[in-house]
Amino acid sequence: MSAMTVGILGGGRWGFALARAAQMAGNRAVVCTRRDTSDRPEGVEVTGEVHVLGARATLIILAVPSNVARPVATTLGDSTTGAHYVVHAVRGLSSEGLLPISAVVRQETPVKRVGALAGPVLAQDLLEGRPSVIAVASHYPEVIDSVKHAIASPSLRVSSSDDIIGTEWASALVGALLVGVGFARELGVSEPLIAGLMVRALREAASMGVAAGGLEKTFYGLAGIGDLMAAMAQQDARPEVAFGQRIARGAKSSQLAVEMGVRIEPIDLVPRVVNFAKQRGLKTPVFETLAAVIEGKGDVHEITAALMRS
């Protein structure tokens, strides 16, 4: 297939990592951002104008934090048509009503053929061209084919699914569980016990994902357990783990959100998904304990005891 131009909206580390993946696949990448781009990969084109993406790329990847996904999508709406594909790489859910980001894109743009990226891939691996794997989900086969053409290469395997809702929920909830991993490790909890807690928590996550309209099996694939296993093995690569560690040392969520300089999705997400579960009669003791960790309710000994008996 001939080379294509991939548009990427969002100039953070993740956005440039995806641009590098496109390059490794033999394609051109255009990143739209207004950040400092002095450390961007060589050969990646940068623009400050969203309309450039719509004019030059059929496939546009949205790589921004969940809290700005809606206004960014609204901006993108003026530059896209029904002929475009938009795939997001956001490890979170909308701040209004726990909507998947794909639904936000459909609401704010003329684009209906949408998809989501998820899974164990790390930005640093993409930037350095190390072998990795990523998941793409969409109801539209042409979207999946476009993503594979855009970023699949000998160093990046792209696995596909049609369960976009389950994929988005799994990706978001695994990020939340990493806070618990960091918290427990900082307290000196043994790795076998942490593994046991994560198995229980993943069951809880799957029950919420099914209630939201996803498939249970998705949580035991790349977007769920695959992402969790990779992050637990490479704990320093995910900010959620560092956040959990610092919470265990007594830091406050509100302070850390500013000090760490990155968006920590679980801060806002976990209390809302716990409420979602309660409204549907789902039992989620691990996620309830995570909410207490994030909200600073109870000391570390009370929280640890709650995890052991729940």
C-alpha positions in Angstrom: 0.0 0.0 0.0 1.2 3.5 -0.7 2.3 5.8 2.1 -0.3 7.8 3.9 -0.4 11.0 6.0 -1.5 10.5 9.6 -2.9 13.4 11.5 -2.3 13.5 15.2 -4.1 16.1 17.5 -2.1 16.5 20.6 1.6 17.2 21.0 2.4 15.5 24.3 4.8 12.5 24.7 2.1 10.1 23.6 1.2 12.1 20.5 4.8 12.2 19.3 5.2 8.5 20.1 2.3 7.7 17.8 3.8 10.0 15.2 7.0 8.0 15.5 5.1 4.8 15.0 3.6 6.2 11.8 7.1 6.9 10.6 8.3 3.4 11.4 5.4 2.1 9.3 6.7 4.2 6.3 4.1 6.9 6.6 4.1 10.7 7.1 2.9 12.2 10.4 1.6 15.7 11.0 1.1 16.7 14.7 -1.1 19.6 15.7 0.0 21.3 18.9 0.9 24.6 20.4 3.4 23.2 22.9 7.1 23.4 22.7 8.2 20.8 20.1 11.9 21.0 20.3 12.2 17.3 21.4 9.9 16.0 18.6 11.2 13.0 16.6 13.1 14.0 13.5 11.0 14.3 10.4 7.7 14.8 12.2 5.9 17.8 10.8 4.2 20.1 13.3 1.4 22.6 12.8 -0.6 24.9 15.1 -3.7 24.8 12.9 -6.3 22.0 13.2 -7.6 22.5 9.7 -4.3 21.3 8.3 -5.0 17.8 9.7 -8.5 17.7 8.1 -7.1 18.8 4.8 -4.2 16.4 4.6 -5.2 13.3 6.6 -8.1 10.9 6.4 -7.1 9.3 9.6 -6.8 11.6 12.6 -5.6 10.3 16.0 -6.8 12.3 19.1 -4.1 12.2 21.8 -5.1 14.6 24.5 -6.2 14.2 28.2 -9.9 13.3 28.8 -10.7 16.6 30.5 -10.1 18.5 27.3 -11.3 15.9 24.8 -14.7 17.6 24.3 -13.4 21.1 23.5 -10.7 19.7 21.3 -13.2 17.5 19.5 -15.4 20.6 19.0 -12.5 22.4 17.4 -11.8 19.4 15.2 -15.4 19.3 14.1 -15.0 22.4 11.9 -12.2 20.7 9.9 -13.6 17.2 9.4 -16.4 15.5 7.4 -18.1 12.2 7.3 -15.2 11.0 5.1 -12.7 11.2 8.0 -11.8 8.6 10.6 -11.0 9.7 14.1 -9.3 7.3 16.5 -8.5 8.4 20.0 -5.7 7.3 22.3 -7.1 8.6 25.6 -6.8 6.5 28.7 -9.9 7.9 30.3 -13.7 8.6 30.0 -15.5 11.9 29.5 -16.0 14.0 32.6 -19.7 14.2 31.9 -21.6 11.1 32.4 -18.7 8.7 32.0 -19.1 8.8 28.2 -16.5 7.0 26.2 -14.3 9.5 24.3 -15.5 7.9 21.0 -19.0 9.0 21.8 -17.7 12.6 22.5 -16.1 12.6 19.0 -19.3 11.5 17.4 -21.2 14.2 19.3 -18.9 17.1 18.5 -17.8 16.3 14.9 -19.4 15.1 11.7 -17.2 12.0 11.9 -19.1 8.7 12.6 -16.4 6.2 11.9 -14.5 6.3 15.1 -12.1 4.0 17.0 -10.0 3.7 20.1 -6.4 2.7 20.8 -5.4 0.9 24.0 -3.2 -1.8 25.4 0.2 -2.3 26.9 2.3 -0.2 24.5 4.5 2.5 26.2 5.4 5.8 24.6 9.1 5.2 25.2 9.0 1.9 23.3 7.4 3.6 20.3 9.8 6.5 20.4 12.8 4.1 20.4 11.3 1.6 18.0 11.3 -1.3 20.4 9.0 -4.2 19.6 5.5 -3.7 21.1 1.8 -4.3 20.7 -1.2 -2.1 20.7 -5.0 -2.7 20.4 -7.4 -0.9 18.2 -11.2 -1.2 18.5 -13.9 0.0 16.2 -17.2 -1.1 14.8 -15.9 -0.2 11.3 -13.5 -2.5 9.6 -12.2 0.3 7.4 -11.1 2.2 10.5 -9.2 -0.8 11.8 -7.6 -1.3 8.4 -6.6 2.4 8.3 -5.0 2.2 11.7 -3.1 -0.9 10.8 -1.8 0.8 7.6 -0.9 3.9 9.6 1.1 2.4 12.5 1.7 -1.4 12.1 5.3 -2.3 11.4 7.8 -5.0 12.2 8.2 -3.4 15.6 4.6 -2.7 16.3 1.8 -5.3 16.2 -1.8 -4.0 16.0 -4.5 -6.2 17.4 -8.1 -5.5 16.6 -11.5 -5.8 18.2 -15.0 -4.5 17.5 -15.8 -4.0 21.2 -15.0 -0.3 21.4 -17.0 0.4 24.6 -15.3 -2.4 26.4 -11.9 -1.3 25.2 -12.4 2.3 26.3 -13.6 1.2 29.8 -10.9 -1.3 30.2 -8.2 1.2 29.3 -9.6 3.8 31.7 -10.1 1.4 34.6 -6.7 -0.2 34.3 -5.2 3.2 34.7 -7.1 3.5 38.0 -5.8 0.2 39.2 -2.2 1.3 38.8 -2.8 3.8 41.6 -3.5 0.8 43.8 -0.3 -0.9 42.6 1.8 2.1 43.5 0.1 2.6 46.8 0.5 -1.1 47.9 4.1 -1.3 46.8 5.0 1.8 48.8 3.5 0.2 51.9 5.6 -2.9 51.3 2.7 -5.2 50.3 4.1 -8.4 48.8 3.9 -8.9 45.0 1.8 -12.1 45.3 -0.8 -10.2 47.4 -0.8 -7.3 45.0 -1.4 -9.7 42.1 -4.3 -11.2 44.1 -5.8 -7.8 44.6 -5.5 -6.9 41.0 -7.2 -10.1 39.9 -10.2 -9.2 42.1 -10.1 -5.6 40.9 -10.1 -6.7 37.3 -13.3 -8.7 37.9 -14.8 -5.6 39.4 -13.7 -3.6 36.4 -15.2 -6.1 34.0 -18.5 -6.0 35.8 -18.6 -2.2 35.3 -17.6 -2.5 31.7 -20.4 -5.0 31.0 -22.9 -2.7 32.7 -21.7 0.1 30.4 -22.3 -2.0 27.3 -18.9 -3.7 26.8 -17.9 -7.3 26.6 -16.3 -9.1 29.6 -13.7 -10.8 27.5 -12.2 -7.5 26.5 -11.0 -7.0 30.1 -9.0 -10.2 29.8 -7.3 -9.0 26.5 -4.7 -6.4 25.6 -6.7 -3.4 26.7 -7.3 -4.9 30.2 -5.1 -7.5 31.7 -2.4 -7.0 29.0 -2.1 -3.3 29.9 -2.1 -4.1 33.6 0.6 -6.8 33.4 2.9 -4.5 31.3 2.4 -1.6 33.7 3.1 -3.7 36.7 6.3 -5.0 35.2 7.5 -1.5 34.1 6.1 0.5 37.0 8.2 3.6 36.5 6.8 4.2 33.0 3.3 5.0 34.2 2.5 8.2 36.3 -0.5 6.5 38.0 1.9 4.2 39.8 4.1 7.1 41.0 0.9 8.9 42.1 -0.1 6.0 44.2 3.3 5.8 45.8 3.2 9.4 46.8 -0.3 9.1 48.2 1.0 6.3 50.4 3.7 8.7 51.7 1.0 11.2 52.7 0.7 13.5 49.8 -2.7 15.0 48.8 -4.3 14.3 45.5 -4.9 18.0 44.8 -1.2 18.9 45.4 0.1 16.0 43.3 -2.2 16.9 40.3 -0.2 20.1 40.1 3.3 18.9 41.2 3.5 16.0 38.8 2.7 18.1 35.7 0.7 15.4 34.0 -2.9 14.5 33.9 -3.7 11.7 36.4 -7.0 10.4 35.1 -8.0 8.3 38.1 -8.3 11.3 40.4 -11.6 12.3 38.9 -12.5 8.9 37.4 -12.5 6.5 40.4 -15.1 8.3 42.6 -17.4 8.5 39.6 -17.1 4.9 38.6 -17.7 3.8 42.2 -20.9 5.8 42.1 -21.8 4.2 38.8 -21.3 0.8 40.3 -23.4 1.6 43.4 -26.3 2.8 41.2 -26.3 -0.5 39.4 -26.0 -2.7 42.5 -22.4 -3.9 41.6 -20.0 -4.9 44.4 -16.7 -3.1 43.9 -14.8 -3.1 47.3 -11.3 -2.7 45.7 -12.4 0.3 43.7 -14.2 1.7 46.8 -10.9 1.4 48.7 -9.1 3.1 45.8 -11.6 6.0 46.0 -10.7 6.3 49.7 -7.0 6.3 48.8 -7.5 9.1 46.3 -9.8 11.2 48.4 -7.5 10.9 51.5 -10.2 9.2 53.6 -8.7 7.1 56.4 -5.0 6.4 57.2 -2.9 3.9 55.4 -3.5 1.2 58.0 -7.3 1.5 57.8 -7.1 1.3 54.0 -4.8 -1.7 54.0 -7.1 -3.5 56.5 -10.1 -2.7 54.2 -8.3 -4.2 51.2 -7.5 -7.4 53.2 -11.0 -8.0 54.4 -13.1 -6.8 51.4 
